[in-house]
Amino acid sequence: MSFPPLLPTYARADVAFVRGEGAYLFDEEGRRYLDFGAGVAVNALGHANPHLIAALTEQAEKLWHTSNLYRVPGQEKLAQRLIETTFADTVFFTNSGVEAIEASIKTARRYHFANGAAERFRVVTFEGAFHGRTLAAIAAGGQKKYLEGFGPKVEGFDQVPFGDTRALAETVTDATAALLIEPIQGEGGLRPVPPEFLRHLRTLCDERGMLLIFDEIQTGIGRTGKLFAHEWAGVEPDIMAIAKGIGGGFPMGACLATAEAAKGMTTGTHGTTFGGNPLAMAVGNAVLDVVLAPGFLEHVQRVGNYATQQFSSLIADYPAVFEDLRGEGLMLGLKMRVPNTDFIDSLRARGMLAIAAGDNVVRLLPPLIIEEPQVREAMEKLSAAAQEFVARSSE
Ligand SMILES: *Cc1c(COP(=O)(O)O)cnc(C)c1O
């Protein structure tokens, strides 16, 4: 029996892109697509961004890799900038989101170990969460479809229903090290956590000596119109995992922490061969050049508000197709009354990309550099696809 050369863990769409430009992708046949997926919130500055190309090629001509056995100036620079713009005092660079989650969980556990409370290692998460695909991260995410068949669930994760204050109070014990939450659930269906719930988590952590970990892998780096989504709620974590947008398409992530929370992570406790490599750091710094430039986040807010206003009108126009619009900034989701994946297929056939999420949601995650005309173009494609579904159902 022949097995596919690529492990078939993805149900890939039959399209291959060969080139990109801003918010557009081009396939092998030269067809153009409006990219409202951005590689799952990764291409924050769009495709083939000249500033990122320059940063990467300039670094590529100098040095690719040296390892973390030596100082990496790009890491020092990027860490300093992340520290200046966030709650954090220290940063560990990774290659991916899930490694940033692993580092966050390890940091939280070591904090209690350093405090002489090694028995305090449990982490509480929330239903609908997604934190990545390592054995620990699927245990943290708690979703049966990702855990099934992979042996015993990694010990030390407890889950409570989304937003359930009472269940949380009952689940937290003296063995709880940390609470881990996405300020807006991404894969789970664009579910924003109410700001008052985030504030409640902060208070609870302070009262019980627990650490608060935010997973801002999808929500971070300007996606919601603030540098980080938790800024909307005015609540700061002790530890935060980031990835996706910070690399603009170059694989990288980071775990940020306060000095207090990171106190257990002493020499030799953690490591990575590739994390924080000079190429990644050059791109990460270049992404921040753009995202931190005056007016950029305001641009995301303005276009995000316009998109919200436009896409909201779809619900009134096609009530049989759309149920509601969720999200913040340019992290938006349409809750569907028709199957989300069918709708996404129809959009793709019309030259627009969007991404499915849980709870039958179509995620709209365009590059943050889009302007109003791209929102109008998306409106046309969304309306045309919706009309097709209305016509289908009346056949
Ligand atoms: C994508 C994502 C992850 C996992 O990141 P990888 O780079 O795929 O490992 C974790 N948490 C959230 C919220 C994500 O969106």
The ligand as a Gaussian input file, in Angstrom:
#p B3LYP/6-31G(d) Opt

LIG

0 1
 C       -1.155000      28.973000      16.800000
 C       -1.382000      28.954000      18.244000
 C       -0.611000      28.143000      19.100000
 C        0.434000      27.193000      18.585000
 O        1.441000      27.812000      17.842000
 P        2.394000      26.922000      16.905000
 O        3.353000      27.922000      16.326000
 O        1.522000      26.277000      15.887000
 O        3.054000      25.928000      17.769000
 C       -0.857000      28.228000      20.454000
 N       -1.786000      29.053000      20.955000
 C       -2.539000      29.845000      20.166000
 C       -3.545000      30.760000      20.774000
 C       -2.378000      29.811000      18.787000
 O       -3.140000      30.577000      18.007000

